[in-house]
Amino acid sequence: MKKLKLGNELEVPVIGLGCMRIWDRPLDSVEELISTSLELGINFFDHADIYGAGKSEEVFAQVVKNLKIPRDKIIIQTKCGIRNGFYDLSKEHIITSVEKALKRLQTDYIDILLLHRPDTLMEPEEVAEAFSHLHSRGMVRYFGVSNFNPMQIELLSSALNYKLLTNQLQLSLTNTGMIDFGIFTNTKFPQSINRDGEVLEYCRLKGITIQAWSPFQYGDDHANIQGVFIDSPKFPELNAKLEELANKYGVSKEAIATAWILRHPAKIQPIVGTTSAERLRRIAKAVGVNLTRQEWYELYSAAGNRIP
């Protein structure tokens, strides 16, 4: 598995495994998934305290224990800040969330902690105190954010002594907002509307690695995810192009959709949330595909995006 430097600091596989859906899966199937992931060189596992209300972290910890996986052979990322009906990036909640996550994960430390969603009541100095508390005690090694825009990152960073390594954002062939804005600059098309503060270019300039969540699903956000676009009759042109390129490169459609993300020079890390070991094997083959510039734009257009 190829590697990249998360935030130019931490070496990780170019593909990460999202663990949101493992909470209600049979334990033996999760063991197969994690074993396959490690076999493929994907030792990066993405969690959040809200995934299965914490159950996903518990299941993962049990699998790690059953398979006798050494802690230093895996990279664990988790998130906090989403509560029932509101967001909470208070010092108390961040610290308490990590303490609970460590117990669920049965580990002494978390490699990367992400703030899951922006909290408009966030006080940067308070977050900084929480980070210092967690880092100085060896509970968290690195920090990042998820779904933050550039000025929110700037505001937070103004009080931090730690570099933010990553910003986890929705990105797929059918959710290209952060890319559209740049392509449609100086036009009156709806895609030219600046919805996220040039977050793609900002993260590249600041050395913040973008992680792509839901790389195979369409819909505006987690509350409006409608399904997987691969083999969906709603996207005939896209699937025809995916199949054409899959045949050319001898891989699956999932691999081509992943390769499309990997092809971007921002060095984006897709976080794939499959619970199928076989599907993960197909996805991992994306690292051997280097799409041409023309093929990248053909996929972009086939997904319903016009080129101005």
Long-range contacts (C-beta under 8 A, 24 or more apart in sequence): 1-40, 1-41, 1-42, 1-284, 1-287, 2-287, 4-209, 4-267, 4-269, 5-209, 6-112, 6-142, 6-165, 6-166, 6-209, 6-269, 7-142, 7-144, 7-163, 7-164, 7-165, 7-166, 7-207, 7-208, 7-209, 8-207, 9-142, 9-163, 9-165, 10-75, 10-111, 10-112, 10-141, 10-142, 10-165, 12-44, 12-75, 12-269, 13-41, 13-42, 13-43, 13-44, 14-262, 14-267, 14-269, 14-270, 14-287, 15-42, 15-44, 15-258, 15-269, 15-270, 15-272, 15-283, 15-284, 15-286, 15-287, 16-42, 16-44, 16-45, 16-46, 16-77, 16-211, 16-269, 16-270, 16-271, 16-272, 17-42, 17-44, 17-45, 17-46, 17-271, 17-272, 17-273, 17-274, 17-280, 18-46, 18-213, 18-271, 18-272, 18-273, 19-45, 19-46, 19-47, 19-51, 19-56, 19-57, 19-60, 19-273, 20-46, 20-47, 20-48, 20-51, 20-52, 20-56, 20-273, 21-51, 21-56, 21-273, 21-275, 22-52, 22-56, 22-59, 22-60, 22-275, 23-51, 23-52, 23-53, 23-55, 23-56, 23-58, 23-59, 24-52, 24-55, 25-59, 25-275, 27-59, 27-62, 27-63, 27-66, 29-275, 29-277, 30-59, 30-60, 30-63, 30-275, 31-63, 31-66, 31-67, 32-277, 33-274, 33-275, 33-276, 33-277, 33-280, 34-60, 34-63, 34-64, 34-67, 34-69, 35-67, 35-277, 36-277, 36-280, 36-281, 37-277, 37-280, 38-69, 38-73, 38-74, 40-280, 40-281, 40-284, 41-284, 42-280, 42-284, 43-73, 43-74, 43-75, 44-74, 44-75, 44-77, 44-269, 45-74, 45-75, 45-76, 45-77, 46-77, 46-78, 46-168, 46-211, 46-271, 47-76, 47-77, 47-78, 47-79, 47-101, 47-105, 48-78, 48-79, 48-80, 48-82, 48-114, 48-116, 49-78, 49-79, 49-80, 49-82, 49-97, 49-100, 49-101, 50-79, 50-82, 50-116, 54-100, 54-101, 54-104, 57-101, 57-104, 57-105, 58-104, 58-105, 60-105, 61-104, 61-105, 61-106, 61-107, 64-106, 65-106, 71-107, 71-108, 75-111, 75-112, 76-105, 76-107, 76-110, 76-111, 76-112, 77-110, 77-111, 77-112, 77-113, 77-114, 77-144, 78-105, 78-110, 78-112, 78-113, 78-114, 79-113, 79-114, 79-115, 79-116, 79-146, 79-168, 80-113, 80-114, 80-115, 80-116, 81-115, 81-116, 81-117, 81-119, 82-116, 82-117, 87-116, 87-117, 87-118, 87-119, 87-120, 87-121, 88-119, 89-115, 89-119, 89-121, 89-122, 89-126, 89-127, 90-123, 90-126, 91-126, 91-127, 91-129, 91-130, 91-133, 94-127, 94-130, 94-131, 94-134, 95-130, 95-133, 95-134, 98-134, 98-139, 98-140, 99-139, 102-139, 108-138, 108-139, 109-138, 109-139, 109-140, 109-141, 110-139, 110-140, 110-141, 111-140, 111-141, 111-142, 112-140, 112-141, 112-142, 112-143, 112-144, 112-165, 112-166, 113-140, 113-142, 113-143, 113-144, 114-143, 114-144, 114-145, 114-146, 114-166, 114-168, 115-143, 115-144, 115-145, 115-146, 115-148, 115-156, 116-146, 116-147, 117-146, 117-147, 118-145, 118-147, 118-148, 118-149, 118-152, 122-155, 122-156, 124-155, 124-156, 124-157, 124-158, 124-159, 124-160, 125-159, 127-156, 127-159, 127-160, 128-159, 128-160, 128-161, 131-160, 131-161, 131-162, 132-161, 135-162, 144-168, 144-208, 146-211, 146-213, 148-199, 149-196, 149-197, 149-199, 150-196, 150-197, 150-198, 150-199, 150-202, 150-203, 151-197, 153-202, 153-206, 153-208, 163-207, 164-208, 165-208, 165-209, 166-208, 166-209, 166-210, 166-211, 166-269, 167-199, 167-203, 167-208, 167-209, 167-210, 167-211, 168-210, 168-211, 168-212, 168-213, 168-271, 169-196, 169-199, 169-210, 169-211, 169-212, 169-213, 170-212, 170-213, 170-214, 170-221, 171-210, 171-212, 171-213, 171-215, 171-261, 171-268, 172-212, 172-214, 172-215, 172-216, 172-217, 172-218, 172-229, 172-257, 172-261, 173-229, 173-238, 173-257, 173-260, 173-299, 173-300, 173-303, 174-217, 174-218, 174-229, 174-235, 174-238, 174-303, 174-304, 175-214, 175-218, 175-219, 175-220, 176-300, 176-303, 176-305, 179-264, 179-300, 180-305, 183-305, 183-307, 183-308, 184-308, 187-308, 189-306, 189-308, 191-305, 200-266, 203-266, 204-265, 204-266, 209-267, 209-268, 209-269, 210-266, 210-268, 210-269, 211-268, 211-269, 211-270, 211-271, 212-261, 212-268, 212-269, 212-270, 212-271, 213-271, 213-273, 214-273, 215-257, 215-258, 215-261, 215-270, 215-271, 215-272, 216-254, 216-257, 216-272, 229-257, 229-303, 230-254, 230-257, 235-303, 235-304, 237-302, 237-303, 237-304, 238-299, 238-302, 238-303, 238-304, 240-302, 241-298, 241-299, 241-302, 242-299, 242-302, 245-291, 245-295, 245-299, 249-288, 249-289, 251-282, 251-285, 251-286, 251-288, 251-289, 252-282, 252-283, 252-285, 254-279, 254-282, 254-283, 254-286, 255-282, 255-283, 255-284, 255-285, 255-286, 255-289, 256-286, 256-289, 256-291, 256-299, 257-286, 258-283, 258-286, 259-286, 259-289, 259-290, 259-291, 260-291, 260-296, 260-299, 260-300, 262-286, 262-287, 262-289, 263-290, 263-291, 263-296
